[in-house]
Amino acid sequence: MPSTATTYRFSRYVCLACGFLLSLTVLVSIPSYAQMQRSPKDSTKKVTFAAIPMPNYNRSFGFMLGVMGSMYYKVAPKDTISPSSSTMLMGMYSTSNTYMALVVQQLYLREDRWRLKLIGGTGEIFFQYFQGLPNLPPSIGEVHDGGVWVDFTTNTQFAVLDAKRRVLPNLYTGALLNAQWANTVYDIENPITGELPSKSARMMSLGYSLLYDSRDNVNYPTKGYFIQFKNSFIREGLGASSDYNQYELAINNFWDIKKNSNTILVSRIYANIADGDVPFQGENFIGRDDLRGYSQGKFRGAQVYAIQAELRQHIYKRFAMIGFLGVGTAVDQMSEVSDGPLLPSVGAGVRYRMIPSEKINIGLDVGVGRDDWSLAFRIGETFGR
């Protein structure tokens, strides 16, 4: 009779295989629906759609199933300068009982003089962090590499407003508003009372942003720069539970190597820095787009730094491949960067041009990091969101 571990591994591979096959089916079957908006009888209709199921698996959340859909349209049909605005909806649920619902509204207005982004979401996240204290008793978590994994559950709701105005060619500035509520329960049972410790945080902030955007297309750029700096002030006077500052810098360059839009090299420098009385829920961690290949949340801290490069290569008709590599670190102070963990990232992905008129791709990325890996389905590209 197979062991529980063997059965678990087999189930994991079955989930991955099913998810991959389902994704390939969607990639080749859905484009006819996405192009229904341009019928000969109604050439003025400007709304396009993209949707993708999100079967996924990682060691933190288990098997996940969700759906992501986006709608692209012109707010003012006569505005030929503004990029298409978009509305994105996403929902996800996992076998660890993690769930997330998200809506993102991106508006380009008045011949691209105004850019507005609104984000709202809610969810309950079953995750873990790595506590590097080797003297903790094994009952608290899984002993591993001189520390333990501690499970926790965070219930959160959040809303973000990012409003920018063009002040010079390609240069925008604007205001940031952010509100987030989070309550975290740690799976460390009190041996006397049996209770689990918890901690709540409110992160209310005001801030500003600067953006230089010379890309030739916002959805799939082949040349230009996307440089963005954000500075948020989280204050008790605004309703936050502690005072700290948040700084975020992203420098992206897009280079059309062969001058034919088929081979694009993207470079990225990224830093996300929190300084002050940073709550647990306000910490950053390595993963997602910076850096792909990390899904367990082991490497976290008040500050994250990363350098990446990605090669995007057109293959055949609507299909393309991408390859990426990078390196980063997570620390609590800038002075610790030279001594922080060196975290490499490497991987590849496949892309399908779902909406040619908007240059919208859907795809799948697989990344490998230090003692970790990730699998991610996506609408749109990394960098420059």
N, C-alpha and C positions, 0 to 999 in steps of 0.2 A: 504493500500500500504506500503511495507516495506521501512524503512528509508534507506538513503544512507549508514549510518554506518553499518546497518544490512546486506545490499547487499555487502558491502566491505568485512565484515567478512566472509560471505558465500563464496564469490569468493576466498578469501584467503585459506579457508579450501578445496575448490575444487581443487585449484592449488596444494596444498600440497598432497592431496589424489592422484591426477593424477601423480604427480612426483614420489610418493612412489610406485604406481603400475607399472609405467614405469620402475623404477629402478629394481624392483623384476623381471620383465619380462626379462630385460637385464641380470641380474645376472644368470638366469637359462638357457638362450638361447645362450649366446655368447661364452661359453667355447669351443664348437666344432670348432668355427672359430679360436680361439686362439691356438688350437693344430694342425692346418693344416700344420705347418711347419715341422713336423716329419713324413714324409711319408715313407713307406717301400722302395720305389724306390730311395729315396734320403736321406740317413741317415746323410749326411754331411751338410745339410742345417741347419744353426744355428740361423736364424732370427725368433723371436717370436713377437706377437703383442697383445696389450690390448687396448680396447677402451670402453668408458662409456659415455652415455649422462649425462648431469648435470642439470636436472630441479631442481630448488631451490626457496626458498622464505625467505626473512627476511624483517624487518621493515625499513631497510635503502634503499635497492635497489629494493624492490618489488619482482615481479616474475622474475626469471632468467632462461635462457635456454642457454646451451652451450654444448660443446663436448670436451673431453680430450682423447688423444690417445698417446700411448707409444710403442716404438719399442726397443727390446733388442737383442744384438748380440755381438759376439766376434770380436774385431778388427783384432786380429791375431789368426786364428783358432787353431794353434798349442800351443798357450799360455793357459795352463790348470790352471794357478795360478791366473791370473787376473779375477775379477768378470766380468760379462757381462756389456758392455757399453750400454748406452741407449740414445734415442732421444725422447723427449716429446713435443707435441704440444697441445695448449689449446686455445679455443676461447669462449667468453661469451658475451651475450647481455641481458639487463634487461629492464623492463617496465619503469624504471626511466631514460632510455637512456644511462645508463652506459655500456661501452663495454671495453673488454680487450682481447688482443692477446699476447700469450707468447710462447717462445720456450726455452727448456732447453736441453743442450747437456752435458752428463756426459761420460767421457772417462777414462778407466782403461787400462794402457799401460805398456809394458815391465815387465811382471810378477808382476804387481801391484806396480812397483817402482814409476810410475808417475800417478797422478790423476789430471785430468783437467775438470773443469766445466765452461761452457759458458752459459749465460742467456741473452736473449734479449726480449724486449717487448714494447708495446705501448698501450695506452688506454685513455679513458676519464671517470672519476669517479665522479658521483654525490653522495655526501656524506654529513655529517654534523658533527659539533662538539658542545659540550655543554659549553656555556659561563656562568660561575657562577657570574654574575653581576645582582643582583635582581632589580636594578634601571633602567635597560634598558626598553624602551617603548615596549609594547606587539607587536607592528607592526613589530618589527625586527624578532621575532621568537616566538615559542610556549613557554609560561611561564610554567616552570616545576621545582619543587624541588629547588626553590630559584635561578633560572637562566633561560636561554633560549637556545633553539636549533637554531643554525645558519647554514643554508644550504650553501654549496659551491661546486664548480665544479673544478676539477683538470685535466688538460691535461698533460700527461707525456709520456716520452720515456726514456728507460734506457738500459744499457748494463753492464754486469759484467763478469770478468774473474777471476777465482780462480785456480791457478796452484800450485800443491804440489809435492814434491819429498821425497821419503822415505829415511831417514838418519840413522835410527836404526830400529830394529824389532818393528813393529806396530806404529812407530813414524814418522810423516811427518811434513815438514815445507815448506812454499812457499810464493808466492806473490799474492796480491789482487789488481785488477784494477776495478774502478767503475766510470761510467759516467751516470748522470741522469739530465734530463731537466724537469722542472715542472712549470706550470703556473696555479695559483689558482684564481678564481673569486668568491667573497663572495656575497651572496644574501642579501646585506644590502644596499638598495637603498638610494642614497643621496637625501634628501628631496628638495634640490634646483636645482641640475643639473639632477637628475634622473639617474645618472651613478652608476654603481656597482664597488666597489673597487676591485683591483686585485693585486697580488704579484707574481713575478717570482723568481725562484731559480735555480741555477746550482750547482750540487753537484758532483764535480770531486775529486777523491781520489786515493791515493796510500796507500798500507798497506801490512801487513804480516799476516800469519796464522800459528797456531800450532795445530796439530791433533794427538791424541793417539787413535788408533782404534784396539781393540782386539776382535771385534765381529766375530762370526763364520759364519755370512752371512750378506751381506750389505742390502738385501731387507727385510729379516725377521729373525733377529737375535734371538737366544734363550739364549745366554750367552755372557758375555764380557762387555767391556766398550767402549763408544764413547764419547771422551772428546775433545772439540774444543774451541780454543780461536782465535778471530779475532780482529785486531786493524787497523783501517783505519784513515788516516789523510786527511781531506778535507781542501784544501787550495786555496786561491785566486790565488796564483802563478800557480796553475794547471788549472785555468779557473773557479773555484767555485765562488759563489757570497758572501761567508763568510767563516771564518776559524773556524773549530771545529774538535773534535776528536770523533771517534766512537769505543766503546769496546763491544764485544759480547762474552759471555761465556756460553757454554752448557755442562753439565755433565750428561751423560746418562748411566745407568746400567741396564743390562738385566740378569734376573735370572730365570733359568729353575727350577721351584719349585719342580716338581715331577720327574725330570730327564728323562722325556719321550717326551719332546718338545710339550706337549699338554697344559701346563699351565705356562704361562710366565708372570712374574711381571717386569714391567719397572718403574724405578724411574728417575726423571729428575729435575735438578736445572738449571735455566736459568736466565740470566741477559743481558739486552741490554741497554747500557749507552751511551748517547751523552753528550758531555761536551764542552762548548764554546758558540759561536754565532750561535745557532742552529735555522735554519729557520723552519717555520710552517711545510713545506713539509718533513723536516728531523726528526720530532718528532716521537716517538713510541706510539703505543696504544695497549691496551689489546684486544686480540682476536686471530683468526686463531688457530694455534696449541698451542699457549701460550696466553691466556687460551681459550679453547673451551667454548662456552656458551655466548660469547659476539660478537655482530654483529653491534651494533649501533655506535661504536666509541666514546662513552661518556667518557671513562676513558683513557686519553692520557697525555703524558708528555715527557720530554727529556729522562727519564729513566723508564724501565720496569723490574720488578723482579717477578719470578714465581717459585713455587715448585709444582710438579705434580707426580702422580702415575697412572699407567694404568695396568689393568689385562687383559691378552689375553687368552681366553679359547677356545680350539677346541671343537666343538659340534658334528658334524656328517659329515663324508666324507670331502667335501671341505668347509664346513660351520664352522664359528667360531663367537664368540661374544666377545665384549670388554666392559669393564667398566672403567671409569676414574674419578678422583677427584683431585682437586688442589686448590691452593690459590695464589694470587699475588697482586701486586699494581703497580700504575703508578704515578710517581712524577717527579719533575724538578731537585731536588738535592738529593744526597745520604743521607744527613742529615735529609731529610723529610720522610724517609722510615717508621720510627716508628709512624708517624702521618698521613701517607697516607691512602687512602681508602682501606679497607680489602675486597678483591674481590674473593669470592669462585667460584668454578666451579665443576660441577658434570654432568655426562652423560653416555651414552652407545652407542654402535654401533654394526653393523652386518658386517661380512666379508665373502667374497667368494674367494677361491683360483683359480684365473683365469688361471694362468700359473704355474702349479706345478713344472716344471723343473727349473724355476727361482724364485720360492716362491713369486710370485707376487699376492697380494690380491687387490681386489676392494671392496669398502664398502660405508657405510653410517653412519655418526655420528650425534647424537642429543645431544646438550649440553645446560645446564641451568646455568645462572649466576645471578648476582645481578641485578634485574629488567631487565633482558635481556635473550635471548636464541639464539641458532644457529642451523642450519641444513647444513651439508656439505657432498658432495659426493667426493670420493677420489680414486686414484690409488696409492697403496703403503701405508705404515704405517706412523704414526707420529714419530717424533724424529729420529735423525741420518741421515737426508737428506744432 
